[in-house]
Amino acid sequence: MSNGKKPLEQRQYNFEVRADKNEDGGSIITGRPIVYNSRTNLGEFDEIICSGALDKTDLKDVRFLVNHDLSRIPLARSRKNNKNSTMQLSVDDEGLGIRVNLDTENNAEARALYSAVQRGDISGMSFMFSIDNEEWEGLDGEHPTRHIKAIGTVVEVSAVTLPAYEATEINARANARAALENARGALENARGAHAVDTAEALKLEKLKAEYLFNI
């Protein structure tokens, strides 16, 4: 699944997820899939989503799924986050919160998910996103830190049955490894360009000195 612009990455965590009833007695799930300033070990590196990373994020069309199963009908959807959307998104000082209105009366999958969250059988969520701006710390070390300064888009949020299960982390780890390799490659290229510029500057200074000496 791609947004046609920047590569999408996926993160799975044990988020705080709650099953509740709204003022009309409907079934809702609330949670916070993105938390600011929380350090997460992705194996290859640590990652921190910085405060304000969602300030300009594209949240125009976000679906709510179970286990990223695109073959199933979404259980909710936020379209431009309008009041008629079945999933409401809220960006605040802590990150991104969601409020999902489940149709437990007509949708058996929604009923099953609501029950699983209510019983504590499902406690994990995942989100798929792209990155517009990032900074790296300690790229020369064995375990650097990636600071995500701006998230470009969030396209999907999922409730996941096994957020820490290794099989669900394969894509995330592959993406993490690729991101780290790209960052280190960019650093080496920048150092190489700097070395070339320095060598050219020294060569020019040498020519100037030789010219002045011969005058």
trRosetta pair geometry for C-beta under 8 A, 3 or more apart (Angstrom, degrees):
i j d omega theta_ij theta_ji phi_ij phi_ji
1 8 6.3 -37 95 48 82 159
1 70 6.7 173 -66 -78 125 146
1 128 6.7 28 86 162 128 160
1 155 6.7 -171 143 110 123 146
1 156 7.3 22 120 -7 160 139
2 7 7.2 -53 -126 -125 100 46
2 8 6.0 -156 -115 -6 51 112
3 6 6.8 -2 62 48 114 64
3 8 6.2 119 -8 -64 94 108
3 130 5.8 -89 26 -28 139 140
3 152 7.6 180 76 113 159 120
3 153 5.4 122 -111 64 163 148
3 155 6.0 -153 -74 -62 105 135
5 130 6.9 76 82 180 99 170
5 152 7.2 -136 94 156 131 150
5 153 8.0 102 49 3 125 131
6 130 4.2 118 85 -169 110 129
6 131 6.7 -127 143 53 144 54
6 132 7.3 -164 -5 -83 166 54
6 152 5.7 99 41 30 138 164
7 130 6.7 147 81 -122 35 94
7 175 7.2 -178 139 -136 126 107
8 128 5.2 23 173 175 122 99
8 129 6.6 147 -152 74 78 17
8 130 5.4 -65 -97 -68 58 82
8 155 6.6 -46 -122 22 138 131
9 128 7.2 173 84 -151 34 58
9 129 6.1 -31 61 68 80 70
9 130 7.1 125 11 -102 81 38
9 131 6.9 16 12 -21 127 105
9 172 7.0 80 -176 -128 83 69
9 175 4.8 157 -122 153 90 151
9 176 7.9 94 -147 -62 124 63
9 179 7.5 12 -91 -52 139 136
10 68 7.4 4 -139 -88 143 147
10 126 6.1 21 -178 174 94 117
10 127 7.4 -176 -144 90 58 36
10 128 5.0 -20 -96 -100 83 78
10 129 8.0 141 -89 20 38 65
10 171 5.8 33 42 103 129 117
10 172 5.1 -102 82 -80 83 90
10 175 7.0 128 28 13 74 153
11 40 7.5 57 -155 121 126 166
11 126 6.2 179 89 -149 45 74
11 127 6.1 -6 54 53 90 76
11 129 7.7 -17 8 23 105 109
11 172 6.2 110 -97 -128 43 131
12 124 6.2 28 -178 172 92 123
12 125 7.6 -170 -143 101 60 30
12 126 4.2 -26 -95 -93 73 108
12 160 5.6 -42 -137 47 115 164
12 163 4.2 -173 162 -155 105 81
12 164 7.4 -162 118 -63 115 37
12 168 5.7 31 -20 131 170 120
12 169 6.7 -113 40 -86 125 76
12 172 6.7 -119 8 -39 92 156
13 33 7.8 143 47 -153 111 59
13 40 7.2 -83 -92 -116 120 137
13 124 6.5 -178 96 -147 34 86
13 125 6.8 -14 63 63 76 68
13 126 7.4 143 16 -91 60 57
13 163 6.0 -28 89 172 8 142
14 123 5.5 17 -154 120 89 102
14 124 5.1 -58 -101 -93 51 83
14 163 5.6 175 -66 70 61 145
14 164 7.0 -10 -45 -41 103 107
15 31 5.2 75 128 -179 126 120
15 32 6.1 -164 -167 69 115 61
15 33 5.8 -48 -91 -101 162 48
15 35 7.9 174 -122 -29 94 114
15 123 7.5 -173 61 159 52 63
15 124 6.5 100 19 -146 77 38
15 125 4.3 -30 26 30 135 108
16 31 6.0 173 92 -139 59 77
16 32 6.0 22 54 30 98 98
17 29 6.4 -4 -173 -175 96 104
17 30 7.5 164 -153 85 50 43
17 31 4.1 -15 -103 -87 68 128
17 117 5.5 -95 132 -145 115 113
17 122 6.9 -50 88 117 150 85
17 123 5.9 -177 37 -145 110 45
17 124 7.6 -60 -8 14 136 9
17 125 6.0 139 -69 -38 124 113
17 159 7.0 100 -140 -120 160 102
18 29 6.9 160 81 -155 46 56
18 30 5.2 -13 59 59 98 88
18 31 6.8 165 16 -70 67 72
18 117 7.2 109 174 157 11 114
19 27 7.1 -16 -167 -167 95 91
19 28 7.5 154 -156 85 49 47
19 29 5.7 -26 -99 -99 63 76
19 114 5.3 119 -140 -165 129 69
19 115 7.9 107 -134 -76 171 13
19 117 4.2 133 -48 101 111 107
19 118 3.8 -74 64 -71 148 77
20 28 5.4 -28 70 70 82 94
20 29 7.7 143 22 -98 74 28
20 30 6.4 -5 18 5 122 110
21 25 5.6 -18 -174 -143 121 37
21 26 6.7 143 -157 68 67 35
21 27 6.6 -39 -104 -97 65 43
21 28 6.8 129 -127 20 14 91
22 25 7.1 -46 67 25 66 16
22 26 4.7 -4 36 55 111 92
22 27 8.0 -58 0 10 88 6
22 28 5.1 85 -46 -23 96 131
22 101 7.1 -11 -26 -112 145 96
26 101 6.0 9 137 -153 138 94
26 102 7.7 163 165 58 93 60
26 104 7.9 152 -166 22 66 102
27 101 7.7 115 80 -163 56 50
27 102 4.6 -51 99 66 105 104
27 104 4.3 47 19 -9 150 132
27 110 7.3 131 87 152 135 105
27 111 7.9 110 37 -105 174 54
27 114 4.8 -14 175 -123 137 152
28 99 6.0 -7 -174 -175 124 83
28 100 6.2 150 -160 77 66 53
28 101 5.6 -29 -101 -98 87 53
28 102 6.7 173 -99 10 29 84
29 98 7.8 4 105 110 85 101
29 99 7.7 165 82 -155 47 39
29 100 4.4 -9 56 56 92 111
29 102 6.4 60 -9 -29 99 118
29 113 7.4 -53 -52 133 147 108
29 114 6.8 -135 -58 -107 104 71
29 117 5.7 36 -118 92 115 175
29 159 7.4 -42 161 -71 163 133
30 97 7.1 3 -172 -180 92 101
30 98 6.8 178 -146 90 49 59
30 99 5.1 -5 -103 -106 89 70
30 100 7.4 -168 -74 19 40 73
31 97 7.2 179 97 -152 33 66
31 98 5.7 -6 61 54 76 96
31 125 5.7 139 130 -30 154 154
32 35 5.9 72 134 -72 115 88
32 94 6.8 -34 -153 120 146 117
32 95 5.9 93 -179 78 107 118
32 96 6.7 143 -158 85 67 51
32 97 4.9 -36 -98 -100 80 70
32 98 7.4 171 -91 14 30 74
33 95 7.9 -145 76 136 47 124
33 96 5.9 -34 62 89 82 108
33 98 6.2 28 -5 -7 107 122
33 125 4.9 -101 -103 119 95 132
33 126 7.5 16 -148 112 117 6
33 127 4.6 108 154 -43 133 125
33 157 5.2 -129 -44 -134 167 119
34 49 6.2 -85 -171 111 96 168
34 53 8.0 -126 168 80 131 118
34 54 6.8 120 108 -61 149 132
34 95 4.3 -160 108 176 74 115
34 96 3.9 46 45 28 111 107
34 127 6.3 -46 -57 32 94 161
34 151 7.7 -54 -140 -33 155 164
34 154 7.7 -100 -38 -93 140 143
35 38 4.4 30 105 -3 114 138
35 49 7.1 123 81 57 44 121
35 94 6.4 -34 -138 163 71 84
35 95 4.5 -110 -109 -23 27 159
36 49 5.8 -103 -115 101 47 90
36 50 6.7 12 -153 158 93 19
36 51 4.7 68 -172 -85 143 61
36 52 8.0 76 -121 4 136 45
36 53 7.0 168 -109 17 93 106
36 93 7.4 -90 31 156 148 47
36 94 6.0 -157 25 -174 103 32
36 95 4.7 -167 -20 -69 77 86
37 48 6.3 18 -131 -170 35 109
37 49 7.4 -82 -29 77 32 61
37 50 6.8 54 -71 -129 71 41
37 51 6.1 4 -39 -43 108 88
38 48 7.0 170 68 -132 33 73
38 49 7.2 2 42 38 79 90
39 46 5.4 -8 -168 -175 98 122
39 47 7.5 143 -154 70 51 38
39 48 5.4 -28 -94 -81 62 98
39 145 7.7 -47 -133 -134 105 117
40 46 6.7 147 75 -159 40 67
40 47 5.1 -27 64 61 95 88
40 48 7.5 160 17 -77 75 47
41 46 5.5 -37 -96 -99 57 75
42 45 5.9 0 55 63 105 60
42 46 7.1 155 12 -112 81 20
42 47 5.4 45 -22 -9 122 116
42 172 7.0 -126 -150 148 105 102
42 173 7.0 170 169 -106 87 61
42 176 4.4 -168 144 -122 133 153
43 173 5.6 0 47 -125 148 103
43 176 6.5 110 57 96 96 152
44 143 8.0 172 154 -128 32 67
44 173 7.1 133 -19 -157 108 73
44 176 4.6 161 34 133 126 109
44 177 5.2 179 -74 -86 154 62
44 180 4.9 -131 149 -18 130 152
45 143 6.1 159 -116 -168 52 58
45 144 4.9 -23 -129 70 119 72
45 145 6.3 175 175 -94 100 24
45 146 5.5 82 120 -15 135 99
45 176 6.7 -165 34 -179 90 107
45 180 5.5 161 -20 -91 128 122
46 143 6.7 62 -15 158 90 97
46 144 7.5 -134 35 112 77 39
46 145 4.5 -22 72 -111 103 80
46 146 7.1 -176 91 24 51 69
47 145 7.3 169 -83 -162 26 63
47 146 4.7 -15 -110 65 76 102
47 148 6.7 32 -175 -20 98 106
47 176 7.8 -104 -46 -123 131 111
48 145 6.6 15 1 179 107 108
48 146 7.3 174 27 88 64 54
48 147 5.3 -17 69 -112 100 66
48 148 7.0 -163 92 21 47 77
49 53 5.1 -105 -178 29 86 159
49 95 7.0 69 102 -118 131 111
49 148 4.7 -24 -112 63 62 118
49 151 7.3 7 -144 -49 114 116
50 53 5.2 120 63 -50 69 106
50 147 5.5 45 -47 -179 117 95
50 148 6.2 -165 7 79 82 56
50 149 5.4 -2 41 -107 136 49
51 93 7.1 -2 -143 -163 111 65
52 55 4.8 -5 -169 -31 74 121
52 149 7.8 -12 91 -172 96 63
52 150 8.0 -39 123 -89 81 70
53 57 7.5 45 132 -52 64 118
53 148 5.4 49 -132 119 146 92
53 149 6.1 -179 -105 159 88 19
53 150 5.6 -165 -149 -101 65 25
53 151 5.0 69 150 -11 98 91
54 57 4.5 -45 -151 0 62 132
54 59 7.9 37 -169 -47 103 124
54 91 4.7 -154 116 -133 131 128
54 95 7.0 104 -9 -160 139 50
54 96 5.8 156 -96 -63 163 102
54 151 5.7 -4 -90 42 62 119
55 91 7.6 162 -90 153 37 147
55 150 7.5 -63 44 -121 90 88
56 132 7.6 -55 86 44 111 164
56 150 6.5 -7 53 -153 105 114
57 91 7.6 159 41 -89 119 146
57 129 8.0 -34 -146 -147 126 115
57 150 7.6 -177 -69 -177 78 71
57 151 4.7 8 -100 89 121 95
57 152 6.7 97 -129 128 70 11
57 153 6.4 147 -171 -101 79 28
57 154 6.2 33 167 -9 130 94
58 152 6.5 -4 15 153 103 61
58 153 4.0 -23 62 -104 107 90
58 154 7.6 -176 82 24 63 58
59 62 5.8 -26 -162 -29 73 126
59 78 6.9 -25 162 113 93 130
59 81 6.1 31 118 -40 114 120
59 89 5.5 -131 176 89 141 163
59 91 7.8 -156 -27 -40 157 119
59 153 7.6 175 -67 -149 41 63
59 154 5.8 11 -104 48 79 104
60 79 7.1 12 164 -160 62 50
60 80 5.3 3 -148 -82 71 63
60 81 7.9 -92 -118 -8 33 82
61 77 7.4 -11 -162 -175 70 103
61 78 7.3 172 -142 89 25 65
61 79 5.7 15 -107 -114 73 67
61 80 7.7 2 -63 -38 64 58
61 155 7.3 6 95 -138 81 67
62 77 7.1 163 86 -158 48 58
62 78 4.6 2 56 53 95 107
62 87 6.8 -102 94 93 98 134
62 89 6.5 69 46 -56 148 138
62 154 5.5 12 -106 109 124 94
62 155 6.4 -173 -114 -167 65 18
62 156 6.5 176 -161 -85 70 26
62 157 6.4 36 168 -4 113 96
63 74 4.3 -99 -163 -116 110 143
63 76 7.5 150 -163 87 53 52
63 77 5.1 -21 -110 -107 66 85
63 78 7.9 -148 -71 25 26 68
63 155 7.3 0 22 154 88 64
63 156 5.1 -17 62 -114 87 82
63 157 7.5 -170 91 33 45 63
64 74 5.9 103 59 -174 56 98
64 75 5.3 -73 103 66 100 87
64 76 4.0 10 41 59 131 92
64 77 6.7 -138 13 -69 82 40
64 78 7.8 79 -30 -14 99 87
64 86 7.8 -117 27 104 126 99
64 87 5.0 148 -27 -73 128 148
64 98 7.4 143 -94 176 122 144
64 100 5.3 134 -143 -117 172 129
64 156 7.7 160 -86 -161 24 67
64 157 5.5 -19 -108 74 71 91
64 158 7.3 149 -164 -95 50 39
64 159 7.7 38 180 -14 92 88
65 68 5.9 90 98 -105 136 23
65 69 5.9 -173 174 47 119 64
65 70 7.1 -34 -120 -78 158 48
65 72 6.8 127 -149 72 97 106
65 74 5.7 -71 -77 -118 75 73
65 75 6.8 141 -111 10 28 91
65 156 6.1 -5 9 -169 115 115
65 157 7.6 160 27 86 70 42
65 158 4.5 -31 76 -104 85 93
65 159 7.8 -149 100 27 44 67
66 69 5.9 -11 79 22 71 113
66 72 6.9 -25 46 74 95 152
66 75 6.8 65 -29 -19 94 130
66 109 6.9 -137 3 175 145 115
66 113 6.0 -130 -86 -92 129 127
66 158 6.2 128 -124 -162 13 92
66 159 5.3 -25 -114 64 71 92
66 160 7.6 151 -168 -86 55 39
66 161 7.9 47 179 -35 96 91
67 158 6.1 -180 -23 172 10 133
67 159 7.6 -35 -34 89 57 59
67 160 5.5 105 -94 -121 60 68
67 161 6.2 -12 -73 3 115 94
67 168 8.0 -99 -144 -116 85 121
68 126 6.7 -45 -49 85 106 136
68 128 7.4 99 -115 -46 113 125
68 156 7.0 91 -119 129 77 142
68 158 4.9 -74 -55 -55 61 164
68 160 7.6 12 -13 -91 87 103
69 72 4.5 39 113 11 114 112
72 109 7.0 154 -177 -132 134 171
73 109 7.9 151 61 43 92 147
74 77 5.3 72 115 -60 146 98
75 100 7.1 40 112 179 106 130
75 102 6.1 -12 169 -119 112 87
75 103 7.8 -159 -166 28 73 83
75 107 6.9 153 -130 135 82 154
75 109 6.5 -126 -89 109 109 108
75 110 5.2 146 -147 -91 110 89
75 113 6.6 -21 -116 26 166 158
76 85 7.9 79 173 160 92 80
76 86 4.0 -139 -144 114 85 105
76 87 4.0 111 137 -49 119 101
76 100 4.6 -173 17 -151 164 95
76 101 6.3 131 -117 53 128 61
76 102 6.8 -80 -53 -84 115 57
77 85 6.4 -110 103 -158 61 92
77 86 5.8 54 40 47 59 102
77 87 6.0 -175 80 17 7 109
78 81 5.3 15 179 -87 113 60
78 85 4.5 61 -129 170 53 148
78 86 7.6 -122 -69 60 53 54
78 87 4.2 -83 -49 84 91 94
78 88 6.6 137 -108 -94 115 19
78 89 5.3 60 -153 -20 169 106
79 82 6.4 -27 88 21 76 100
79 85 5.3 -178 32 -98 67 109
80 85 7.5 -171 61 -54 58 130
81 85 6.2 -80 -134 17 24 154
81 88 6.6 80 -155 -145 82 58
81 89 5.1 -83 -108 43 117 98
82 85 5.4 123 59 -23 64 98
85 88 6.3 137 83 -76 108 58
86 100 7.1 31 141 -159 79 63
86 101 4.8 -117 -162 61 70 100
86 103 7.8 -41 -145 -34 139 97
87 98 6.1 -15 -173 -165 104 105
87 99 7.0 156 -158 78 55 49
87 100 4.9 -10 -109 -107 90 71
87 101 7.1 -148 -74 19 44 74
87 157 7.7 174 -176 49 154 124
88 98 7.1 146 79 -159 53 52
88 99 4.4 -9 57 57 103 103
88 101 7.9 62 -8 -20 93 100
89 96 6.5 -25 -165 -165 98 100
89 97 7.4 144 -162 80 48 53
89 98 5.9 -20 -104 -103 63 72
90 96 7.2 145 77 -158 48 51
90 97 4.5 -17 63 62 100 101
90 98 7.7 -173 21 -77 77 28
90 99 7.4 42 -8 -8 111 104
91 95 7.6 -85 -141 149 64 27
91 96 5.7 -23 -98 -100 70 71
91 97 7.9 -171 -75 22 24 73
92 95 7.3 -3 60 45 70 32
92 97 6.8 11 12 -1 111 113
94 97 7.7 50 77 -47 110 102
96 127 7.9 80 77 -95 142 167
96 154 7.3 102 -135 -47 172 168
98 157 6.0 -164 -64 101 163 171
102 107 7.3 -121 179 66 82 124
102 110 4.1 163 -175 -171 103 112
102 111 7.8 161 147 -63 125 37
102 113 6.8 -154 -124 76 148 113
102 114 5.4 -168 82 -63 160 116
103 106 5.0 -33 153 49 114 94
103 107 4.6 81 88 5 96 115
103 110 5.2 113 63 37 58 171
104 107 6.8 -71 -102 59 22 81
104 110 5.0 -131 -83 116 54 104
104 111 4.4 105 -153 -87 84 71
104 114 5.3 -31 -90 8 129 153
107 110 3.8 63 92 9 115 114
107 111 6.7 173 94 -13 61 81
108 111 5.5 -52 -151 34 36 114
108 112 6.3 36 152 -20 68 104
109 112 5.6 -51 -146 36 34 112
109 113 6.3 33 155 -18 65 105
110 113 5.8 -54 -146 37 30 109
110 114 6.2 32 155 -21 65 107
111 114 5.9 -56 -147 36 28 111
111 115 6.4 26 156 -17 63 108
112 115 5.9 -58 -150 38 29 110
112 116 6.3 28 154 -21 65 109
113 116 5.6 -57 -146 36 32 111
113 117 6.3 27 158 -15 67 105
113 122 7.0 -35 -154 31 69 159
113 159 6.0 115 -154 65 119 156
114 117 6.1 -57 -148 38 28 106
114 118 6.1 29 154 -20 64 112
115 118 5.6 -57 -143 39 29 113
115 119 6.1 20 160 -12 66 112
115 121 8.0 10 120 30 71 126
116 119 6.0 -60 -143 43 26 105
116 121 4.2 -85 -159 71 78 113
116 122 4.3 53 132 -4 111 109
116 161 7.9 -53 172 -107 149 88
117 120 7.7 41 -178 -72 30 24
117 121 7.6 -80 -58 52 22 73
117 122 5.1 -49 -78 68 64 103
117 123 7.8 131 -133 -80 66 47
117 159 7.0 -76 -71 -142 114 145
120 123 6.2 11 -163 -62 64 110
121 161 7.9 -19 142 -138 87 84
122 159 5.5 43 162 171 140 114
122 160 7.5 159 -155 79 102 31
122 161 5.9 -67 -106 -106 96 56
123 163 7.7 -94 87 6 68 128
124 159 7.2 116 86 -167 59 56
124 160 4.6 -56 104 70 110 92
124 161 7.4 -17 50 76 114 3
124 162 7.3 -14 36 127 152 6
124 163 2.9 -156 -155 -33 152 129
124 164 7.4 -148 -92 -19 148 72
125 157 6.4 0 -179 -178 114 94
125 158 6.6 161 -159 85 64 48
125 159 5.8 -42 -103 -105 76 48
125 160 6.4 145 -118 12 19 89
125 163 7.3 0 27 -91 24 134
126 157 7.2 163 85 -158 47 51
126 158 4.7 -10 58 59 95 98
126 160 5.0 54 -12 -28 112 132
126 163 6.6 180 -58 -121 96 95
126 168 7.8 -128 -71 168 150 122
127 154 5.9 -28 179 -149 119 110
127 156 6.8 170 -152 93 54 56
127 157 4.9 -17 -102 -105 86 73
127 158 7.5 -180 -80 19 38 69
128 154 7.1 123 79 -159 53 60
128 155 5.2 -48 94 59 106 93
128 156 4.4 23 33 52 115 96
128 157 7.9 -144 17 -70 72 36
128 158 7.9 50 -19 -8 97 104
129 151 5.2 -33 177 -159 133 116
129 152 7.3 144 174 52 81 71
129 153 6.5 -178 -149 89 65 49
129 154 4.8 -25 -98 -100 96 67
129 155 7.2 174 -91 10 41 75
130 151 7.1 120 77 -171 49 67
130 152 4.0 -41 95 57 101 119
130 153 5.1 28 33 41 106 84
130 155 8.0 55 -14 -19 93 107
131 134 5.5 14 166 -42 135 116
131 148 5.8 -104 -126 -136 115 104
131 150 7.2 111 -169 85 62 62
131 151 6.3 -53 -107 -116 53 52
131 152 6.1 38 100 -6 3 99
132 149 7.9 -93 83 83 80 82
132 150 4.1 -55 70 107 108 111
132 151 6.7 72 10 144 94 7
132 152 4.0 129 -50 -71 94 87
133 148 7.7 112 87 -170 59 53
133 149 4.1 -59 109 74 104 110
133 150 3.8 52 32 28 103 108
134 146 5.9 -11 -174 -173 124 95
134 147 6.4 152 -163 80 67 54
134 148 5.3 -31 -105 -109 92 51
134 149 6.0 -177 -94 12 29 87
134 150 7.9 -117 -51 39 54 67
134 183 7.9 -81 107 -94 124 123
135 146 7.8 151 80 -160 41 50
135 147 4.6 -14 63 61 89 110
135 149 6.1 63 -6 -35 95 120
136 139 5.0 51 135 -60 129 108
136 144 5.7 17 -175 157 99 138
136 145 7.2 151 -159 81 54 50
136 146 5.7 -24 -104 -105 74 64
136 147 7.4 -164 -79 20 25 79
136 183 4.9 114 -55 -175 156 141
136 187 7.7 -88 74 -58 140 125
137 144 6.1 162 83 -170 50 87
137 145 4.4 -12 61 60 105 99
137 146 7.9 -160 23 -72 76 22
137 147 6.6 59 -13 -19 108 108
138 141 4.2 -28 176 25 101 122
138 143 7.3 -3 122 89 134 48
138 144 4.1 179 89 -120 85 72
138 145 5.9 64 33 11 115 81
139 144 4.9 23 -86 -92 42 153
139 183 6.0 -137 -114 130 128 109
139 184 5.6 173 -176 -95 113 75
139 187 5.3 164 114 -40 156 164
140 144 8.0 104 30 -79 37 112
141 144 5.8 141 61 -71 93 70
144 180 7.1 151 48 -134 118 104
144 183 7.7 -140 89 105 156 142
146 179 6.9 20 -102 134 157 130
146 180 7.8 -106 -57 -85 124 78
146 183 7.5 -141 -101 -53 105 163
148 151 6.5 39 159 -65 123 80
151 154 6.6 26 148 -51 132 89
154 157 7.2 21 165 -52 117 90
160 163 4.8 111 89 -77 123 75
160 168 6.5 107 -173 -159 137 155
162 165 3.4 24 142 -15 123 128
162 167 7.8 38 97 54 133 95
162 168 5.8 166 93 -13 90 138
163 168 6.8 -108 -139 97 25 150
164 168 7.9 66 64 57 10 120
164 169 7.8 4 -163 -46 33 124
165 168 4.9 76 72 8 91 106
165 169 7.3 -175 92 -11 47 92
166 169 5.6 -69 -154 37 37 111
166 170 7.4 63 152 -55 67 78
167 170 6.2 -18 -162 -22 40 111
168 172 7.9 24 133 3 64 119
169 172 5.0 -67 -158 50 60 114
169 173 5.4 59 145 -26 90 105
170 173 6.1 -62 -149 37 24 106
170 174 6.3 22 155 -17 63 109
171 174 5.6 -55 -145 38 32 111
171 175 6.2 32 156 -17 66 106
172 175 5.8 -56 -148 39 29 111
172 176 6.2 32 152 -22 64 107
173 176 5.4 -50 -144 35 33 114
173 177 6.3 35 155 -20 65 103
174 177 5.8 -52 -148 35 30 110
174 178 6.4 28 153 -17 63 107
175 178 5.7 -56 -147 38 31 110
175 179 6.2 34 154 -22 66 106
176 179 5.7 -53 -147 34 30 112
176 180 6.4 28 155 -17 64 106
177 180 5.8 -56 -150 37 30 110
177 181 6.3 29 154 -17 65 108
178 181 5.7 -56 -146 39 31 110
178 182 6.2 33 155 -20 65 107
179 182 5.8 -56 -148 36 29 111
179 183 6.4 28 154 -19 64 107
180 183 5.8 -55 -147 36 31 110
180 184 6.3 26 157 -13 66 107
181 184 5.9 -56 -144 41 30 107
181 185 6.1 34 155 -22 64 108
182 185 5.6 -55 -146 37 29 114
182 186 6.4 31 155 -20 64 104
183 186 5.8 -53 -149 34 30 110
183 187 6.5 32 151 -20 63 105
184 187 5.5 -51 -148 34 35 115
184 188 6.4 34 153 -18 66 104
185 188 5.8 -54 -148 37 32 109
185 189 6.3 33 153 -19 65 106
186 189 5.6 -54 -147 37 32 113
186 190 6.3 33 154 -21 65 105
187 190 5.7 -54 -149 35 30 111
187 191 6.4 29 153 -17 64 106
188 191 5.6 -53 -147 38 33 111
188 192 6.2 36 152 -22 65 105
189 192 5.6 -53 -147 35 31 113
189 193 6.3 31 154 -18 65 104
190 193 5.8 -52 -147 36 31 110
190 194 6.3 33 152 -20 63 106
191 194 5.6 -54 -148 37 32 113
191 195 6.3 35 152 -22 65 104
192 195 5.6 -52 -149 33 32 112
192 196 6.5 32 153 -18 65 103
193 196 5.7 -52 -150 35 33 111
193 197 6.3 34 152 -18 65 106
194 197 5.7 -54 -148 38 32 112
194 198 6.3 33 153 -20 65 106
195 198 5.7 -54 -148 36 31 112
195 199 6.3 31 154 -20 65 105
196 199 5.7 -55 -147 36 31 110
196 200 6.3 29 155 -17 65 107
197 200 5.8 -56 -148 38 30 110
197 201 6.3 31 153 -20 64 107
198 201 5.7 -55 -149 35 31 112
198 202 6.4 29 154 -18 65 105
199 202 5.8 -55 -149 36 31 110
199 203 6.3 34 152 -21 64 106
200 203 5.6 -53 -147 35 32 114
200 204 6.4 33 154 -20 65 105
201 204 5.7 -54 -150 35 31 112
201 205 6.4 31 153 -18 65 106
202 205 5.7 -53 -147 37 32 111
202 206 6.4 37 152 -22 64 104
203 206 5.7 -53 -151 33 31 113
203 207 6.6 31 152 -18 64 104
204 207 5.7 -54 -151 35 33 111
204 208 6.4 35 151 -20 65 104
205 208 5.6 -51 -148 35 34 114
205 209 6.4 35 153 -20 65 104
206 209 5.7 -55 -150 35 31 111
206 210 6.4 31 153 -18 65 106
207 210 5.7 -54 -146 37 32 111
207 211 6.3 34 153 -21 65 105
208 211 5.7 -55 -149 35 30 112
208 212 6.4 26 156 -15 65 107
209 212 5.9 -56 -146 39 31 108
209 213 6.1 33 155 -23 65 108
210 213 5.7 -54 -145 35 30 113
210 214 6.4 21 158 -15 64 110
211 214 6.1 -66 -151 39 27 105
211 215 6.9 40 151 -39 63 96
212 215 5.7 -39 -153 7 37 116
